[in-house]
Amino acid sequence: MRSHLLLLLLLALNLPAQEEAAAPPGLTVYEGRTIARTMHWSGFEWLMRRVREQEEGPTLMRQQLQVKPGMVVCDMGCGNGYHTIPLARMVGDTGKVYAVDVQPQMIEMLKKNIESEGLKNIVPIDGLYHDPKLPPNTCDLILMVDVYHEFSHPVQMLAAMRAALKPDGQLVLCEFRAEDETVPIKPEHKMSKAQINKEMNLNGFKLVREFDGLPWQHLMFFGKAEAGAAAPSK
């Protein structure tokens, strides 16, 4: 009976039983930070809200990425493709965008948007909570917009993304500013620069650049730290 109930739960969550069984336990707190719950796919319309340009400055954010034609980019936690589609146009026909999400419903919406836009350089990936399923040493840039703070397996995900980056690749975090009380976002969905740096440094990354010109968010760029520069967090 217990195994039957577990199977029903896994099916309800759209998680294959064998993959969930292999996953390590998820965390609720990491390095003193409460991990937020993943935004449910049914809230996708919030991603497309008209005031997002005013509140987050996504066009300005993407300009700061300095993405060029031919680059290989990952949109981690891509949702229905709000950033994926513009990134695909930025990298052009000679580039590629890996679009990763853990919710199959988001990936299905993304695929429909890809088809309607006629784009051929996007690779949708059904990721796992502990594994983005990215090929190693392929990405020039991995972008996470309002995503990292929801990772239930931050150590495993950071290790996998680090492996997926080219030697000079960059991991980019865009997170709502915890230091600013005027940003109208729940505390668990915000991060401070100090907390971001702490977690990235513990997992083999170093800050190489940052941009402070977005309305509500930090934009921070991390490269791979040299081996032995920082021990991964347990």
Secondary structure, 3 states (H helix, E strand, C coil): CHHHHHHHHHHHCCCCHHHHHHCCCCCCEECCEECCCCCCHHHHHHHCCCCHHHHHCHHHHHHHCCCCCCCEEEEECCCCCCCHHHHHHHHCCCCEEEEEECCHHHHHHHHHHHHHHCCCCEEEEECECCECCCCCCCEEEEEEECCHHHCCCHHHHHHHHHHHEEEEEEEEEEEEECCCCCCCCCHHHEECHHHHHHHHHHCCEEEEEEECCCCCEEEEEEEECCCCCCCCCC
